[in-house]
């Protein structure tokens, strides 16, 4: 796409491609960082188990499981924010919901 835009001297398309490239790089960095932050305690405890015989407590297991679930919840949010098609569709859904919500309360208070 970039080569095609450069060959036709379409500066707007070149800017879009560049912004999309930067957006995807930032998304990759954020996803990699989030997963490593939340999964790092699990990795460390597994290494400690093999190296020193460390046994996790039930409380630590619960915390680690909770951290895993948080990372799974954050991933779709990151995807929606950085993918332009999904972000656009999400904005449309939110706008429709706001209109329905506003109409609902308007109808309740007008009766």
C-alpha positions in Angstrom: 0.0 0.0 0.0 2.8 2.4 0.8 4.6 1.7 -2.5 1.3 2.3 -4.3 0.7 5.6 -2.4 4.3 6.7 -3.1 4.0 5.9 -6.8 0.8 8.0 -7.1 2.1 10.8 -4.8 -0.9 10.3 -2.5 0.4 12.0 0.6 -2.8 11.4 2.6 -2.5 7.6 2.0 1.2 7.7 3.0 0.3 9.4 6.3 -2.5 6.8 7.0 -0.1 3.9 6.3 2.5 5.5 8.6 0.0 6.1 11.4 -1.3 2.6 11.1 2.2 1.2 11.3 3.0 3.3 14.4 -0.3 2.2 15.9 0.4 -1.5 15.4 3.9 -1.1 16.8 2.5 0.6 19.9 -0.1 -2.1 20.2 2.5 -4.8 20.0 4.6 -3.1 22.7 1.7 -2.6 25.0 0.4 -6.2 24.6 3.9 -7.6 25.2 4.4 -5.4 28.3 1.0 -6.2 29.8 1.4 -9.9 29.3 4.9 -9.9 30.8 3.9 -7.8 33.8 1.0 -10.1 34.6 2.6 -13.4 33.8 6.0 -12.7 35.3 5.2 -13.8 38.9 4.0 -17.1 37.5 7.2 -17.6 35.5 9.3 -16.7 38.5 7.5 -19.1 40.8 7.8 -22.0 38.2 11.6 -21.3 38.0 11.9 -21.2 41.8 10.0 -24.5 42.1 12.5 -26.2 39.9 15.6 -24.4 41.3 14.9 -24.4 45.0 11.8 -26.5 45.6 9.6 -23.4 46.3 5.9 -24.2 46.8 3.3 -21.6 46.2 0.7 -20.9 48.8 -3.0 -21.0 48.0 -3.1 -17.3 48.4 -0.3 -16.8 45.9 -2.1 -19.2 43.5 -5.3 -17.1 43.8 -3.3 -13.9 43.1 -1.6 -15.4 40.1 -4.9 -16.6 38.7 -6.4 -13.2 39.2 -3.5 -11.6 37.4 -4.0 -14.0 34.5 -7.7 -13.0 34.3 -6.9 -9.3 34.3 -4.5 -9.7 31.4 -7.2 -11.6 29.5 -9.7 -8.8 30.2 -7.2 -6.1 29.1 -6.3 -7.7 25.8 -9.7 -7.1 24.0 -9.6 -3.5 25.2 -6.2 -2.9 23.7 -7.3 -4.6 20.4 -10.4 -2.4 20.1 -8.4 0.8 20.8 -5.7 0.2 18.3 -7.5 -1.5 15.4 -9.2 1.2 13.3 -12.0 -0.9 11.9 -12.9 -2.3 15.3 -12.5 1.1 17.0 -14.9 2.6 14.4 -17.5 -0.1 14.9 -17.2 0.2 18.7 -17.8 4.0 18.5 -20.9 3.3 16.4 -22.2 0.8 19.0 -21.5 3.2 21.8 -23.3 6.1 20.0 -26.3 3.9 19.4 -26.4 2.8 23.0 -26.1 6.4 24.2 -29.0 7.5 22.0 -31.2 4.5 23.2 -30.3 5.2 26.8 -31.1 8.9 26.5 -34.4 8.1 24.7 -35.3 5.6 27.5 -34.9 8.2 30.2 -36.6 10.9 28.2 -39.6 8.7 27.7 -39.7 7.8 31.4 -39.6 11.4 32.6 -42.1 12.7 29.9 -44.8 10.4 31.1 
